[in-house]
Amino acid sequence: MKIVCKNKKAFHEYHIDKTMEAGLVLKGPEVKSLRAGRANLKDGYASIKNGEVFLYNIHISPYSFCTHTPFDPLRVRKLLLHRQEIRKLIGKLNEKGVALIPLKIYFIDKGMAKVELGLARGKKLYDKRAALKEKQSEREMQRTLRHNE
């Protein structure tokens, strides 16, 4: 598995309840650009329209060696999920405060691009502060353990 990009901001901004894997519908130059690691998930989100899941605000830079007309880097991309998974998502997304956020894009061994989606609930400011304090204390504990050995 080769990870193309991660959405580090998502883990700071949201509580991730559940994750799932979905396929991406891409054009040829987009795949080449992804293989070069030129993607950004920062402001991306997914939503459901007419029983299909679409990915918005994912920036995949145009491939520089493309011979035909370049694509729009922020175009809406369709995600491939089973119908049962989409039904479950519709039920979860009807709850208040739940969003579908892309967490990472990666290639599996067969060479197909996948995106990991997370069902997320927004964190409050005090939750973010508590998480940062917890991370810092964990790092300090690890440092002291390393120095004592």
N, C-alpha and C positions, 0 to 999 in steps of 0.2 A: 504494500500500500504506500503510495507516494502522496504526501499531503501537499497541496498547492498553496492554500492559505487558510488561516484561522481567524475567527472573529473573537479576539481577546476582549473587546469591549462588552460583548454580550454577557460574559460571566461576571463582569463588574456591575452592569446595569440591571440584570435580571436573575431571578431564581429559575433555574432550569429544572422542570419537573420530569420530562420524559424526552428521549431522543429517538429519532428514526432516520433511516437511510432512504434517499430517493434518487432516481436517475435524472439526468439533465438532458434536455433536447437542445443540442448545440449545432452550429454550422461549422464547417471545416476549419476556417481560420481561427474560430474561437477555441477549438480544441488545441491547435498549435500554440496559441497564446497562453492557454492554461498550462500546457506542458512546459512553457518557459517561465511559469510562475507569475504571470502578470494579471492578477485579479485582486479585487478588494471587496470584502464583505461588510465593511464598516456600517453603512446605513441600510443594509438589505433587510427585507422582510418577505414573507410569503402570504398569499391569501387565496381563497377559494372562490372561483366564479364558474357557474354552470356545471358544477360537479367535477371541475378540474382545478389543479393547484398550479399557481403561477408565482414566479420569483421576481421581485421588483428591486430596483436600485442596486443591483450587483454590477460593479464596474469590471468588465473584462476588456483590457486594452486591445486596440486593433493590432493584428499581426503585421509586423513591418515588411515582410517579404511577400505579402499577398498581392497577386497580380490583378485581380478584379476589384470591383468597387468595395471599399471597406464597409463593415457593418456598424451600426450604432452601438457604442460600448455599454450604454445603459438600457438596452432593449429588454422587454419583458420576455422571460424564458419560462417555458413550460416544464413542470416536474412530472416524473413518471412514478405513480403510486398505484397500488391495487385499489379497487373500488371499496373494499372493506376498510382499508386504512383511511381513505378519504372520508368515509362515513363516520368513523371514530373521531377524526379531526374536526369535522363539522360540529359534532356534539361537544367536544372540548372547547372549541373556539367560541361557542355561543355563551360560555361563562364570561362573567365580567372580568376584565383585566388580564386576559390570556392572549398572548401573541405567538405567532409562528416565526421563529428567527433562524436563519442559516448560521450554523456554528463553524463548519469547515467544508472545503471542497477538496476532494482527493480522487486519485485514480486507483482502481482496484487492479489486481493481477491480470485480468483479461483486457485491460486497456480502456475500460469505460470510466467516464467521469461520474462521480457521485457527489451528492451534497448531504451533509448531516444536518437535519432540522431539529430544533428543540422547541418544545412547548414551554413558554416562558411567562413568568409573572414579574411585573416591575418591582424593583426594590425601592424602599424609602431611603431617604438620605441617612437616617440613623443606622439602617441595615448595612449600607455601604461602608460607613465608618467602622462599625463593629467588625465587618469582614476584613478591613485593612488592619485593624488592631490585632485580630486573630492571626493573620498572616505574618505580621511583624514578630509577634511573640513566638510563633512556631519557628521562624528563621533564627531567632536568638537562641532558642532551646537547641536547635540543630548545631549552631555554632559552638555553644558551650560543650555539647557532647563531643564534637570533633576535637576541640582543644584539650579536653580531659583525657582523651585516648592516647 
